[in-house]
Amino acid sequence: MKRNVVVFGGGGFVGWHLIKALRNKNYKVIPVDVVKRVGVVKGNILDFNTCMKFCKDVDIVIHLAGELPYAGWKRELKKGTMWDIMVNGTENVLEACLQNKVKKVIYFSSSAVYGNPPPYPLKEDAQHAPLDEYGKAKSQAEILCKEYMEKGLDMTIIRPMTILGPNFVGILRSMMEFIYNGKRVPIIGDGSNKIQLIHIDDLIDATVKIIENPKSKNEIFNITSDVNEMPTVKEELVELCNYANTGSKVWSLPSWFVRPILKFTSIIGKATMGKEIYTLADKTFLTDNNKAKKLLNWKPKYGNLDALKAGYDWFSKEHDKAKPNLSLPLKIAMAIL
């Protein structure tokens, strides 16, 4: 018997794909989001009564709601806003689930909780050392999740890496805008490092398996591409530039030169990217997905390069609506590269 599902944060990128997949499997899904969109019910997780209302008579709650990382780069976002949404809002959701006896709760966290502690690939029990407000808020929200596991909620925490696929969001859109326009693509460092990605289809597949597999109870899963035979960052981008065939080339910049500039743009409220990104851009960052493979019988179908090419296919096809609003430093770079 298919069950009732509420998706908090259902109006976003991941939510759109997840809702479509669940409805295709005949789940009854109610997407809730703070921004009203067609087919989405408006609701704010900062209001406990709203959480209680939507969790009533529901079997499964999927908690995607939160502030996107790039919002935290902007000076105009008041300090503590991200924390309020992602920590206090999460507590509202979890308490409402507990009081309404929701049978299954899935929380979408992030690999940002790790920071960058060796050794690699990082397993789910690795220490947390988040680098920015987004990662710190996700880490604290995970602590709340574990507290509610102890109170009796059947919970699962998902930690994806950067997600690609139709309608993807984030810094990689800016990179693809450079490629689309045949510009040189600046990277921090020589690109000899490796960083995982995950395609949205693989993430959704893992989520459905978590819903339908009782072995997921009170577990944490890294949901990422495989590390075996993964190309370096530069190798991937060179191949992507060749695939796009726009004349774009990769341009390696020394990290000692770039990082202070990026830090300064953040200080003055014109951030190009967040602290986590410019700190880890020239570092290897890999997580271990073997637990998900073993317990969920899940395996990613896309490698990093496959995910990048799929992301670019969508971006180039939908460029008029997909092109990002570049920060001032990136606009300058676009003009001169």
VEXDREN-2710 file (C-alpha; in Angstrom, 1 decimal):
% VEXDREN-2710
k/r/px/py/pz
1/MET/0.0/0.0/0.0
2/LYS/1.4/3.3/-1.1
3/ARG/1.7/6.0/1.7
4/ASN/1.2/9.7/2.2
5/VAL/4.3/11.8/1.9
6/VAL/5.0/15.4/2.8
7/VAL/8.1/17.1/1.3
8/PHE/9.2/20.2/3.1
9/GLY/11.2/22.3/0.7
10/GLY/9.4/20.6/-2.2
11/GLY/9.5/23.6/-4.5
12/GLY/13.3/23.3/-5.1
13/PHE/15.6/21.5/-7.5
14/VAL/15.8/18.2/-5.5
15/GLY/12.2/18.4/-4.4
16/TRP/10.9/18.7/-8.0
17/HIS/12.7/15.5/-9.1
18/LEU/11.8/13.6/-5.9
19/ILE/8.1/14.5/-6.1
20/LYS/7.9/13.4/-9.7
21/ALA/9.6/10.1/-8.9
22/LEU/7.4/9.3/-6.0
23/ARG/4.2/10.1/-7.9
24/ASN/5.3/7.8/-10.7
25/LYS/5.4/5.1/-8.0
26/ASN/1.9/6.1/-6.9
27/TYR/2.8/7.8/-3.6
28/LYS/0.5/10.6/-2.6
29/VAL/2.8/13.6/-2.2
30/ILE/2.2/17.0/-0.8
31/PRO/5.1/19.5/-1.5
32/VAL/5.4/22.4/0.9
33/ASP/7.6/25.4/0.4
34/VAL/8.0/28.9/1.8
35/VAL/7.7/30.2/-1.8
36/LYS/4.4/29.6/-3.5
37/ARG/4.8/27.8/-6.8
38/VAL/2.4/26.0/-9.1
39/GLY/1.6/22.6/-7.5
40/VAL/3.3/23.5/-4.2
41/VAL/1.5/24.4/-1.0
42/LYS/2.9/27.4/0.8
43/GLY/4.2/26.8/4.3
44/ASN/7.1/27.9/6.5
45/ILE/8.9/25.4/8.8
46/LEU/9.7/28.3/11.2
47/ASP/6.1/28.2/12.2
48/PHE/5.5/25.1/14.4
49/ASN/1.8/25.1/13.9
50/THR/2.3/24.8/10.2
51/CYS/4.6/21.8/10.7
52/MET/2.0/20.2/12.9
53/LYS/-0.7/20.7/10.3
54/PHE/1.2/19.2/7.5
55/CYS/2.5/16.2/9.5
56/LYS/-0.9/15.1/10.6
57/ASP/-2.0/11.8/9.2
58/VAL/1.2/11.5/7.2
59/ASP/3.3/8.3/6.9
60/ILE/6.6/9.8/5.5
61/VAL/8.2/13.2/5.9
62/ILE/11.1/14.3/3.7
63/HIS/12.9/17.4/5.0
64/LEU/14.6/19.3/2.2
65/ALA/13.9/22.8/3.5
66/GLY/16.8/25.1/4.1
67/GLU/18.8/28.1/2.9
68/LEU/21.0/27.4/-0.1
69/PRO/24.7/27.9/0.5
70/TYR/25.1/30.8/-1.8
71/ALA/22.6/32.9/0.3
72/GLY/25.1/32.7/3.2
73/TRP/27.8/34.4/1.0
74/LYS/25.8/37.6/0.8
75/ARG/26.3/40.3/3.3
76/GLU/22.6/41.3/3.3
77/LEU/21.6/37.9/4.7
78/LYS/21.5/38.7/8.4
79/LYS/23.8/36.7/10.6
80/GLY/21.8/33.9/12.2
81/THR/19.1/33.7/9.4
82/MET/20.5/30.5/7.9
83/TRP/20.9/29.0/11.4
84/ASP/17.3/29.9/12.3
85/ILE/15.9/28.2/9.1
86/MET/18.1/25.1/9.1
87/VAL/18.3/24.4/12.8
88/ASN/15.2/25.9/14.5
89/GLY/13.1/25.0/11.5
90/THR/14.4/21.4/11.6
91/GLU/13.5/21.1/15.2
92/ASN/10.0/22.2/14.4
93/VAL/9.7/19.6/11.7
94/LEU/11.1/16.8/13.9
95/GLU/8.9/17.7/16.9
96/ALA/5.8/17.8/14.7
97/CYS/6.8/14.4/13.2
98/LEU/7.2/12.9/16.7
99/GLN/3.9/14.2/18.0
100/ASN/2.1/13.0/14.9
101/LYS/3.8/9.6/15.0
102/VAL/5.1/9.9/11.5
103/LYS/6.5/6.5/10.5
104/LYS/9.5/7.6/8.5
105/VAL/11.5/10.8/8.4
106/ILE/14.3/11.6/5.9
107/TYR/16.6/14.6/6.4
108/PHE/18.7/15.9/3.6
109/SER/22.0/17.0/5.1
110/SER/25.2/17.7/3.2
111/SER/28.8/16.6/2.8
112/ALA/29.6/20.2/4.0
113/VAL/29.3/18.8/7.6
114/TYR/32.7/17.2/7.2
115/GLY/34.9/20.1/6.3
116/ASN/38.0/18.5/5.0
117/PRO/39.5/16.0/7.5
118/PRO/41.6/13.1/6.2
119/PRO/41.8/10.2/5.5
120/TYR/39.8/9.8/2.3
121/PRO/37.3/8.7/1.3
122/LEU/35.4/9.9/4.3
123/LYS/33.0/7.4/6.0
124/GLU/29.8/8.4/7.7
125/ASP/31.4/8.3/11.1
126/ALA/34.1/10.8/10.2
127/GLN/34.4/13.9/12.5
128/HIS/32.5/17.1/11.7
129/ALA/34.6/20.1/11.0
130/PRO/32.4/22.4/8.9
131/LEU/34.0/25.5/7.4
132/ASP/31.1/27.9/7.0
133/GLU/27.6/28.8/8.4
134/TYR/25.9/26.4/6.0
135/GLY/27.9/23.4/7.1
136/LYS/27.7/24.3/10.7
137/ALA/23.9/24.6/10.5
138/LYS/23.7/21.3/8.8
139/SER/25.9/19.7/11.4
140/GLN/23.8/21.0/14.2
141/ALA/20.6/19.9/12.5
142/GLU/22.1/16.4/12.3
143/ILE/22.6/16.5/16.1
144/LEU/18.9/17.2/16.5
145/CYS/18.1/14.3/14.1
146/LYS/20.1/11.9/16.3
147/GLU/18.3/13.2/19.4
148/TYR/14.9/12.5/17.8
149/MET/16.1/9.0/16.8
150/GLU/16.6/8.4/20.5
151/LYS/13.1/9.7/21.2
152/GLY/11.7/7.1/18.8
153/LEU/11.6/8.6/15.3
154/ASP/12.6/6.3/12.5
155/MET/15.0/8.6/10.7
156/THR/17.6/8.5/7.9
157/ILE/20.1/11.2/7.1
158/ILE/21.4/11.7/3.6
159/ARG/24.7/13.5/2.8
160/PRO/25.0/14.2/-0.9
161/MET/27.9/15.9/-2.7
162/THR/27.3/18.6/-5.2
163/ILE/24.2/17.6/-7.3
164/LEU/23.9/17.9/-11.0
165/GLY/21.0/17.3/-13.5
166/PRO/18.1/19.2/-15.0
167/ASN/17.4/22.5/-13.1
168/PHE/20.6/22.1/-11.0
169/VAL/21.6/25.2/-8.9
170/GLY/24.9/26.6/-7.5
171/ILE/28.4/27.6/-8.5
172/LEU/28.6/25.1/-11.3
173/ARG/26.1/27.1/-13.3
174/SER/28.6/30.0/-13.4
175/MET/31.3/27.6/-14.6
176/MET/29.1/26.4/-17.4
177/GLU/28.2/29.9/-18.4
178/PHE/31.9/30.5/-19.0
179/ILE/32.1/27.3/-21.1
180/TYR/28.9/28.1/-23.0
181/ASN/30.4/31.5/-24.0
182/GLY/33.7/30.0/-25.1
183/LYS/35.6/31.7/-22.2
184/ARG/38.5/30.4/-20.3
185/VAL/37.4/28.6/-17.2
186/PRO/39.4/29.7/-14.1
187/ILE/40.1/27.0/-11.5
188/ILE/41.9/27.3/-8.2
189/GLY/45.1/25.4/-8.2
190/ASP/46.5/23.0/-10.8
191/GLY/43.4/20.8/-10.9
192/SER/45.2/17.6/-9.9
193/ASN/42.8/17.0/-7.0
194/LYS/39.6/15.0/-7.1
195/ILE/36.1/16.0/-5.9
196/GLN/33.0/13.9/-6.2
197/LEU/29.6/14.9/-7.6
198/ILE/26.2/13.1/-7.7
199/HIS/23.6/13.1/-10.5
200/ILE/20.1/13.9/-9.4
201/ASP/18.8/10.6/-10.8
202/ASP/21.2/8.6/-8.5
203/LEU/20.2/10.7/-5.5
204/ILE/16.5/10.2/-6.1
205/ASP/17.0/6.5/-6.6
206/ALA/18.8/6.3/-3.3
207/THR/16.0/8.2/-1.6
208/VAL/13.3/5.9/-2.9
209/LYS/15.3/2.9/-1.7
210/ILE/15.6/4.5/1.8
211/ILE/11.9/4.9/1.9
212/GLU/11.2/1.3/0.9
213/ASN/14.0/-0.5/2.8
214/PRO/13.7/-1.0/6.6
215/LYS/17.5/-1.3/6.8
216/SER/17.7/2.5/6.4
217/LYS/16.3/3.0/9.9
218/ASN/18.4/5.5/12.0
219/GLU/21.3/5.3/9.4
220/ILE/23.4/8.0/7.7
221/PHE/24.4/7.6/4.1
222/ASN/26.9/9.3/1.9
223/ILE/25.2/9.5/-1.5
224/THR/28.0/10.2/-4.1
225/SER/29.5/9.1/-7.3
226/ASP/32.1/6.2/-7.2
227/VAL/35.7/7.1/-6.5
228/ASN/37.1/4.3/-8.6
229/GLU/38.9/5.6/-11.7
230/MET/37.6/9.1/-11.0
231/PRO/39.4/11.8/-13.2
232/THR/41.0/14.8/-11.7
233/VAL/39.2/18.1/-11.6
234/LYS/41.3/19.4/-14.5
235/GLU/40.8/16.3/-16.6
236/GLU/37.0/16.5/-16.1
237/LEU/36.9/20.1/-17.1
238/VAL/39.1/19.7/-20.1
239/GLU/36.9/16.9/-21.3
240/LEU/33.7/19.0/-20.6
241/CYS/35.2/21.9/-22.6
242/ASN/35.9/19.5/-25.5
243/TYR/32.4/18.1/-25.2
244/ALA/30.8/21.5/-25.3
245/ASN/33.0/22.4/-28.3
246/THR/32.7/26.2/-27.7
247/GLY/36.5/26.9/-27.7
248/SER/36.6/27.2/-23.9
249/LYS/39.8/26.2/-22.2
250/VAL/40.7/25.5/-18.5
251/TRP/42.8/28.2/-16.8
252/SER/44.7/27.2/-13.7
253/LEU/45.3/30.0/-11.2
254/PRO/47.5/29.7/-8.1
255/SER/45.5/29.3/-4.9
256/TRP/47.8/31.6/-2.9
257/PHE/46.8/34.4/-5.3
258/VAL/43.1/33.7/-5.7
259/ARG/42.0/32.9/-2.2
260/PRO/42.7/36.3/-0.6
261/ILE/40.8/38.0/-3.5
262/LEU/37.8/35.7/-2.9
263/LYS/37.9/36.3/0.8
264/PHE/37.9/40.1/0.2
265/THR/34.9/39.9/-2.1
266/SER/33.1/38.0/0.7
267/ILE/34.0/40.7/3.2
268/ILE/32.6/43.5/1.1
269/GLY/29.4/41.6/0.3
270/LYS/30.3/40.8/-3.4
271/ALA/31.1/37.1/-2.8
272/THR/31.8/35.0/-5.9
273/MET/31.8/31.7/-3.9
274/GLY/31.6/30.6/-0.3
275/LYS/34.4/29.8/2.2
276/GLU/34.0/26.1/1.8
277/ILE/34.3/26.2/-2.0
278/TYR/37.4/28.4/-2.2
279/THR/39.0/26.6/0.7
280/LEU/38.5/23.1/-0.8
281/ALA/38.6/23.9/-4.5
282/ASP/42.2/22.6/-4.9
283/LYS/41.8/19.8/-2.3
284/THR/40.8/16.3/-2.8
285/PHE/37.4/15.7/-1.2
286/LEU/36.0/12.1/-1.5
287/THR/33.4/10.3/0.6
288/ASP/32.7/6.6/0.9
289/ASN/29.4/5.4/-0.5
290/ASN/29.9/1.7/0.3
291/LYS/27.4/1.7/3.2
292/ALA/24.6/2.8/0.8
293/LYS/25.6/0.1/-1.7
294/LYS/25.6/-2.6/1.0
295/LEU/22.4/-1.7/3.0
296/LEU/20.3/-0.3/0.2
297/ASN/21.5/-2.3/-2.7
298/TRP/22.1/1.0/-4.5
299/LYS/24.7/1.9/-7.0
300/PRO/25.3/5.2/-8.8
301/LYS/24.7/5.0/-12.6
302/TYR/26.6/8.2/-13.3
303/GLY/30.2/9.0/-12.9
304/ASN/31.5/12.6/-12.4
305/LEU/32.0/13.2/-16.1
306/ASP/28.6/11.7/-17.0
307/ALA/27.0/14.0/-14.5
308/LEU/28.8/17.1/-15.8
309/LYS/27.9/16.4/-19.4
310/ALA/24.3/15.8/-18.5
311/GLY/24.3/19.0/-16.6
312/TYR/25.8/20.9/-19.5
313/ASP/23.3/19.4/-21.9
314/TRP/20.4/20.8/-19.9
315/PHE/22.2/24.1/-19.3
316/SER/22.9/24.7/-23.0
317/LYS/19.4/23.7/-24.1
318/GLU/17.7/25.9/-21.5
319/HIS/20.3/28.7/-21.5
320/ASP/17.9/31.6/-21.6
321/LYS/16.3/30.6/-18.3
322/ALA/19.3/28.7/-16.8
323/LYS/22.0/31.3/-17.2
324/PRO/23.1/32.6/-13.7
325/ASN/23.1/36.1/-12.4
326/LEU/26.9/36.4/-12.1
327/SER/28.5/38.3/-9.3
328/LEU/30.4/41.5/-10.1
329/PRO/33.9/39.8/-10.0
330/LEU/32.6/37.0/-12.3
331/LYS/31.1/39.5/-14.7
332/ILE/34.5/41.2/-14.9
333/ALA/36.3/37.9/-15.4
334/MET/33.8/37.0/-18.2
335/ALA/34.5/40.3/-20.0
336/ILE/38.3/39.9/-19.9
337/LEU/38.9/36.1/-20.3
END
